[in-house]
Structure formats: C-alpha cells, structure tokens
Amino acid sequence: MEENMVAAAAAPEHQNFILHAFHGGGTMMYVILALLVLTVIVVIKQLMILKDAGVDKSDFNEHVFGMILRGDIQQAISYCDSRQSPLTNTLKAGLVQVLNRRPDEEVQVAMDASVLRETPKVEGWVSFLAVFGNLATLLGLTGTIIGMITSFTAVNQADDASKAKLLSQGIAEALNCTAFGLVVAILAILTYGYFQYRIGHIINDMTESSMSMLNLVASNRDKMKN
C-alpha cells in the first residue's frame, strides 16, 4: 500500500520535472519541439511506406518463376498485379516486355527503369531525418549559447545578492536546451539509419530478382505461350 502511494506521488513529480525543464530551456525549446513533431511525422509516414512495400521475396519469386517455367507469362503478370509493391512492379515491367516478345536487352531496360521509378517512392522523406538530426544538435547548441549569454549579461547587471541565482538559471536553460536537442537528434539519426537499412534491402531485392528473372526468361524462351 505504501509502495503504491510512493509511486503515485513520484509520477506527478517526474512529470513536473520534465515540464519545468522544458520551460526552463527558453524559447529555443519550442523550436526543437517543432522539429521533434516533424521527425515523428516523417517516421510514421516512412513506416507506412515500408509496410506497403514489404513482400516476401523468396515466396513471391518462387510463384512467379514457377509460372515463367510453365510459360504462363500472363498469369505471372496477374500475380504481380495482385500484390502491389516495388518488387512486384519491377518484375511486372519485365514480364510485360517478355509477353510482347521483346529481346532480353529491352526486358532488362524496362526493369532497370522500374527500379529507378520505385526507389524514390520507397525512400520517401527519409533524407530529412538526417537533416533533422543535425539541425536538432545545432539548435540545442544555439540555445546553450543564448542561455549562457543571457546569464552572464544578467549577472553583470545584477547586484551581488541575485548573481548566483541568475547564473544558475542561465546555466540550467543552457543545459536543458542541449539535452533536448540531443534527444531529438538521437531519435532522428537512429531512425534514419534503420530506414536506410530497410530501403537498401528493398532495392537489393529488386535488383537481384530482376537479374534472376532475366536469366530464367533467357533460358526458357521456347516455353513462352502466345
């Protein structure tokens, strides 16, 4: 019972500490907060993009390549249409050329062009996360400098009794701003690295699958149905 009362009392105290630290960081804290909101928006948007772009490459290729081996290109195209993603769109671009009896070079060009079209869609606004990470650090540093300048200016103009208080307030503002800026920067940079890994994996899947499909088509042209 006593432990629950202590925990209940500690929660508001912790929340008050965060609010006090935020308000104590000066006006620059609101700029960093706006940057945090933008970072969260980009992260959520990119998670949705990657969710839509996700497809099991091994399972998909197994079905499509099986249809190619049977010579049923039209069915393979229909299967790609049923599972929209960067990978399926890329292979579909090549399958359309195969269906039209185009040479292997044109099949490859069509798939390469599809990779170029799909890549910006997958990347979304991820590059902004790197910018936000650097900007948050710089804004935190700017807030620190402003806090220190304000502090020392106030100390020079104050009487001896209030100097210590004004100095501590200025240092607190500087450190709070630095801490908040670093938190936002870490969040932005970590998510940027994660998304870059996922995007690179998707692009590699498109490239590898397109090359495998072209080799399969080139060696089984005689099985293709009209």
C-alpha positions in Angstrom: 0.0 0.0 0.0 2.8 2.4 1.0 4.7 1.5 -2.2 1.7 2.4 -4.4 1.3 5.7 -2.7 5.0 6.5 -3.2 4.8 5.5 -6.9 1.7 7.7 -7.3 3.4 10.6 -5.8 6.6 10.1 -7.8 4.7 10.2 -11.2 3.4 13.8 -10.9 6.8 14.8 -9.6 8.5 13.3 -12.6 6.1 15.0 -14.9 6.6 18.3 -13.2 10.3 17.9 -13.5 10.0 17.4 -17.3 7.7 20.4 -17.7 9.9 22.6 -15.5 13.0 21.6 -17.5 11.2 22.3 -20.8 10.0 25.8 -19.7 13.4 26.4 -18.2 15.1 25.8 -21.5 14.0 29.1 -23.1 12.3 29.9 -26.4 14.6 27.6 -28.3 12.9 24.6 -26.7 9.8 25.3 -28.7 11.7 25.3 -32.0 13.3 22.0 -31.1 9.8 20.7 -30.1 8.5 21.6 -33.6 11.5 19.7 -35.0 10.5 16.7 -32.9 7.0 16.8 -34.2 8.3 16.9 -37.8 10.6 14.0 -37.0 7.7 11.9 -35.6 5.6 12.7 -38.7 8.3 11.6 -41.1 9.0 8.4 -39.0 5.3 7.4 -39.0 4.9 8.2 -42.8 8.0 6.1 -43.6 6.8 3.2 -41.5 3.6 3.2 -43.5 5.6 3.3 -46.8 7.8 0.4 -45.8 4.8 -1.6 -44.6 3.2 -1.3 -48.0 6.5 -2.0 -49.8 7.1 -5.2 -47.9 6.8 -8.6 -49.6 8.4 -12.0 -49.0 10.9 -12.1 -51.8 11.5 -15.9 -51.7 7.8 -16.8 -51.7 7.0 -14.3 -54.4 9.9 -15.3 -56.7 9.0 -18.9 -56.2 5.5 -18.4 -57.5 6.4 -16.0 -60.4 9.4 -18.1 -61.5 7.3 -21.2 -61.5 4.8 -19.5 -63.8 7.6 -18.4 -66.1 8.9 -22.0 -66.2 5.5 -23.1 -67.3 5.5 -20.4 -69.9 2.4 -18.7 -68.5 3.6 -15.0 -68.6 0.0 -13.6 -68.4 -0.6 -15.4 -65.2 2.7 -14.1 -63.8 1.7 -10.6 -64.7 -1.7 -11.0 -63.0 0.0 -12.4 -59.9 2.2 -9.3 -59.8 -0.9 -7.1 -60.0 -2.4 -8.8 -57.1 0.5 -7.9 -54.8 1.5 -4.3 -55.4 5.0 -3.5 -54.2 8.3 -2.1 -55.6 9.5 -5.7 -56.2 6.3 -6.9 -58.0 6.1 -3.7 -60.1 9.7 -4.2 -61.2 9.2 -7.8 -62.3 5.9 -6.9 -63.9 7.7 -4.3 -66.1 10.0 -7.0 -67.4 7.2 -9.6 -67.8 5.2 -7.2 -70.0 8.2 -6.9 -72.3 8.5 -10.7 -72.4 4.8 -11.0 -73.2 5.4 -8.6 -76.1 8.2 -10.8 -77.4 10.8 -8.1 -76.9 14.5 -9.0 -76.7 16.4 -9.6 -73.4 18.0 -6.2 -73.6 14.7 -4.4 -73.6 13.4 -6.6 -70.8 16.4 -5.6 -68.6 16.0 -1.9 -69.5 12.3 -2.0 -68.5 13.2 -3.5 -65.1 16.0 -1.1 -64.6 13.7 1.8 -65.3 11.2 0.4 -62.9 13.9 0.3 -60.1 14.6 3.9 -60.8 10.9 4.8 -60.5 10.3 2.8 -57.4 13.4 3.9 -55.4 12.2 7.5 -54.7 8.8 6.1 -53.6 10.5 3.8 -51.1 12.9 6.5 -49.8 10.1 8.9 -49.1 11.3 11.7 -46.8 13.9 9.7 -45.1 16.7 12.1 -46.1 15.0 14.8 -43.9 15.7 12.7 -40.8 19.5 13.2 -41.3 18.8 17.0 -41.7 16.6 17.0 -38.6 19.3 15.2 -36.6 22.0 17.7 -37.5 19.6 20.6 -37.1 18.4 19.5 -33.6 22.1 19.4 -32.4 22.7 22.9 -33.8 19.5 24.3 -32.3 20.5 22.8 -28.9 23.9 24.4 -29.2 22.3 27.7 -30.2 20.0 27.5 -27.2 23.0 26.8 -25.0 24.9 29.8 -26.3 21.9 32.1 -25.9 21.3 30.8 -22.4 24.9 31.5 -21.4 25.0 34.9 -23.0 21.7 35.8 -21.2 23.1 34.5 -18.0 26.3 36.4 -18.0 24.7 39.6 -19.2 22.2 39.4 -16.4 24.9 38.7 -13.8 26.9 41.7 -14.9 23.9 44.0 -14.4 22.7 42.4 -11.1 23.5 43.1 -7.5 25.7 40.6 -5.6 22.7 39.0 -3.8 21.0 37.9 -7.0 24.1 37.0 -9.1 24.2 33.4 -8.1 20.5 32.8 -8.8 20.7 34.4 -12.2 23.8 32.5 -13.1 22.2 29.1 -12.1 19.1 29.9 -14.1 21.1 30.7 -17.2 23.2 27.5 -16.9 20.0 25.5 -16.4 18.5 27.0 -19.5 21.6 26.2 -21.5 21.9 22.5 -20.3 18.1 21.8 -20.7 18.2 23.1 -24.3 21.3 21.0 -25.1 19.8 17.8 -23.6 16.5 18.3 -25.5 18.3 18.9 -28.8 20.5 15.8 -28.3 17.4 13.6 -27.6 15.7 14.7 -30.8 19.0 14.3 -32.7 19.5 10.8 -31.5 15.9 9.8 -32.4 16.3 11.3 -35.9 19.6 9.7 -36.6 18.7 6.2 -35.2 15.5 6.1 -37.3 17.4 7.4 -40.3 19.9 4.5 -40.1 17.2 1.9 -39.6 15.2 3.2 -42.6 18.3 3.3 -44.8 18.9 -0.3 -44.0 15.4 -1.3 -44.9 15.4 0.8 -48.1 18.7 -0.7 -49.2 17.3 -4.2 -48.6 14.3 -3.5 -50.8 16.4 -2.0 -53.6 18.7 -5.0 -53.5 15.7 -7.4 -53.7 14.5 -5.6 -56.8 17.9 -5.7 -58.5 18.7 -9.3 -57.6 15.2 -10.6 -58.5 15.2 -8.8 -61.9 18.6 -10.3 -62.8 17.4 -13.8 -61.8 14.2 -13.4 -63.8 16.0 -12.2 -66.9 18.3 -15.3 -66.7 15.3 -17.5 -66.3 13.5 -15.9 -69.2 16.5 -16.1 -71.5 16.9 -19.8 -70.9 13.2 -20.6 -71.3 12.1 -18.5 -74.2 10.9 -21.6 -76.1 8.3 -22.3 -73.4 6.6 -19.0 -73.6 2.9 -19.1 -74.6 1.5 -16.8 -77.2 
